[in-house]
Amino acid sequence: MVGLGCSAKKTQRQGTAVTKKYQTTEFDTSTLTVPEQVSVAMEEIAADLREGLLALAVGAGLQVMEQLMEADVAGLCGPRGKHDPERTKTRHGTEAGSVTLGGRRVPVRRPRVRASDGTGEVPVGTYEVFNGTELLGKMAMERMLAGVSTRRYPTALEPVGQSVSEQSKATSRSAVSRKFVAMTEHALADLLAGDLSGLDLVALMIDGVHFADHLCVVALGIDIDGTKHPLAVVEGSTENTTLVRGLLGGLRERGLDVTAPILAVLDGAKALAAGVKEVFDHPVIARCQIHKLRNVRDHLPEKMRGPVTKRMRAAYHAESALEAEAILAALAKELDKTHPGAAASLREGMAETLTVLRLDIPPTLARRCAAPTQSSR
């Protein structure tokens, strides 16, 4: 599941114990191992970071939706826990329902209201609106994420819950839609600016992702319990040194522990790798193999791209980092004679493209780490 908040979590260690070798005082990258719980979580990670951010936006929308429905119920039945002898409607619990949000059908608990005179059920207007139409589709959520990434989102948005009860009678589609979109954007911005001091991350994934017409840099963390936490999204590219420093420095300022060793899965941007090493005390860098394949291919004529890509993929699927390095070194030596640019690109950062092999991560997980996103870069 995607972590929607940043509150501290207690690590579960019942059953099979997890040895936290990555937090020993003397840190040796040659003996680093990824805990089993984290390996499983990373293996099951969504196809790309885009899905993690969209899931976060859906989660924010669901929280806002619950607030709006409760405000509507309060408008019909009066404040919860306060007796009103003149009330004409009463709460009647909840039941299973569903709404469409972010391009997917999502289960929710729909509130129920009944007439006090026993004449039957009273519809809750906001739920009827949510159930009958999609107020915030996938494209709208992408535009929202792009807006949040610019850090220029409105600062005067209505906070979640504030003054909603006063407007609860405005249950037309347009009125609910305006409130819902504005409140969801505010809630999403709050989530992406929240306190991170309660997180115990063992892996960090950063890459460029397109939202609407914007290229954004997305950071996602994975904690010891296997929960994935979207941490930040900013507009720009991973080659922008100022932006990268601001992004990573912002994580530290929000309380993220940067002293513990962490596996950082990155693209080939030098500014990004330098920023991670500058901010984190003990980062272990894993370069994206897909980006490396593309970079090498760009230096080759069309007829050579297929055979070279095949040999590089074979290396990345080798049984060990030593075997993989030997295959890549031999290939680079061959390319020196005809295409030195491709050879230089292959050698650049070669060790970091083999990090997942050195960590003895299972093959399926290694493929996830090799290509954390479907960036267009």
C-alpha positions, -999 to +999 in steps of 0.1 A: +000+000+000+011+036-004+017+055+027-007+085+028+007+100+060+041+105+076+033+095+112+058+072+129+052+035+125+063+006+147+083-020+129+068-054+129+093-082+136+071-110+147+078-143+129+109-142+108+134-117+123+149-091+101+185-082+108+191-045+102+226-049+088+222-017+069+223+003+102+255-010+117+280+016+129+307+004+105+292+006+071+306-016+044+288-016+010+303-049+001+283-067+028+250-047+024+219-068+021+183-057+016+160-071+043+135-097+030+104-076+039+118-047+018+127-069-011+092-082-013+077-047-011+100-034-039+093-064-061+056-056-059+060-019-065+038-002-091+050-001-127+064+034-122+065+064-099+036+080-117+013+054-103+026+060-068+018+097-071-016+091-086-024+067-058-015+094-033-038+118-051-066+093-050-060+088-013-061+125-006-094+127-026-110+099-006-102+116+027-117+149+013-147+130+001-153+115+035-152+150+050-177+163+025-201+134+030-199+138+068-206+175+065-236+168+044-249+143+070-243+169+097-264+194+077-293+168+075-291+154+110-273+181+131-240+178+149-230+143+160-237+136+197-260+165+203-296+158+210-322+178+190-358+170+198-369+188+166-347+170+142-365+153+112-336+130+101-313+106+119-280+089+111-283+052+102-247+040+100-229+032+067-229+006+040-206-005+012-205+018-019-181+029-046-171+059-066-150+066-096-118+086-088-086+091-108-098+068-135-105+038-112-135+025-093-128+028-056-148+012-027-160+036+000-184+035+030-215+055+021-233+072+050-270+065+055-297+088+067-333+080+076-364+102+082-373+104+119-409+097+112-400+063+097-410+072+061-378+058+047-342+066+036-331+101+028-304+105+001-271+120+010-266+145-018-228+145-019-226+108-022-251+108-050-230+133-068-198+113-063-215+080-072-231+094-103-201+111-120-163+113-118-154+147-104-117+142-106-104+120-135-069+108-141-060+137-164-073+162-139-053+145-112-022+147-134-028+184-139-032+188-101+001+170-095+018+192-121+003+223-103+015+211-069+050+204-083+054+240-092+050+250-056+027+278-069-005+262-058-030+286-041-022+293-005-058+303+004-075+270-004-101+259+021-085+236+046-100+201+049-131+203+072-131+241+077-164+258+070-176+227+051-206+223+075-217+258+066-218+249+029-232+213+033-265+222+018-248+232-015-249+197-030-253+205-067-227+188-089-209+221-096-208+232-060-196+198-047-171+196-076-155+230-068-152+222-031-139+187-038-112+197-063-100+227-042-099+207-010-082+177-026-054+199-041-049+214-006-048+180+011-024+167-016-001+196-011-001+191+026+007+154+023+037+163+000+050+189+025+044+169+057+068+158+085+090+129+075+108+123+109+087+092+116+099+073+085+127+047+085+135+044+048+158+017+034+153+026-003+148+058-023+137+060-059+140+093-079+133+099-116+117+123-140+080+117-147+056+136-171+024+149-156+002+167-181+026+189-200+051+191-172+083+171-165+085+165-128+111+150-105+094+124-082+109+110-050+095+078-035+107+060-004+103+025+009+104+018+046+113-013+066+077-024+067+075-023+030+052+007+028+058+030-002+058+067+006+056+093-021+079+120-007+080+149-031+073+161-066+089+192-081+088+206-117+120+202-136+146+176-146+172+155-127+200+174-145+191+206-128+216+209-099+197+236-081+164+218-083+179+185-071+196+201-041+164+218-033+144+186-035+168+165-014+175+193+010+138+197+015+134+161+025+161+166+051+145+198+064+112+179+067+129+155+091+139+126+069+167+106+085+197+110+062+223+094+085+213+057+079+225+038+049+200+038+020+197+023-014+192+051-040+178+040-074+185+068-098+188+076-135+222+087-149+220+124-141+252+135-124+234+163-106+210+137-090+238+113-079+259+142-066+229+156-047+221+122-030+258+119-019+257+154-006+226+150+015+227+114+026+256+101+048+257+066+035+239+062+001+244+032-020+238+043-056+221+020-081+220+034-116+190+027-139+200+001-165+173+011-189+187+047-190+222+033-195+210+011-224+194+041-241+225+063-236+248+037-252+223+031-281+224+068-289+261+065-298+255+036-322+243+032-358+209+015-362+224-018-373+245-022-341+219-012-316+201-045-314+232-067-309+248-044-284+215-041-264+212-079-263+247-083-249+242-056-223+209-072-212+226-105-209+252-089-186+225-073-164+209-108-160+242-125-152+246-147-121+270-122-104+283-087-106+317-100-114+304-119-144+284-090-156+313-066-153+335-090-174+309-091-201+305-053-202+342-047-201+347-070-231+320-052-250+334-018-242+368-030-254+353-040-287+334-008-291+367+012-285+378+003-320+347+015-339+325+036-316+346+051-288+317+073-277+295+042-270+324+026-252+329+056-230+292+058-222+291+021-213+321+025-189+307+056-173+289+046-141+292+009-149+298-002-113+266+016-102+245-002-129+255-034-112+247-025-076+216-047-075+237-077-085+262-070-058+234-068-032+223-103-042+188-090-049+164-116-065+163-113-104+127-100-105+135-073-080+167-065-098+146-058-129+124-034-109+154-015-096+169-014-130+139+005-144+120+022-116+100+044-140+089+046-176+105+080-181+106+094-216+141+105-211 
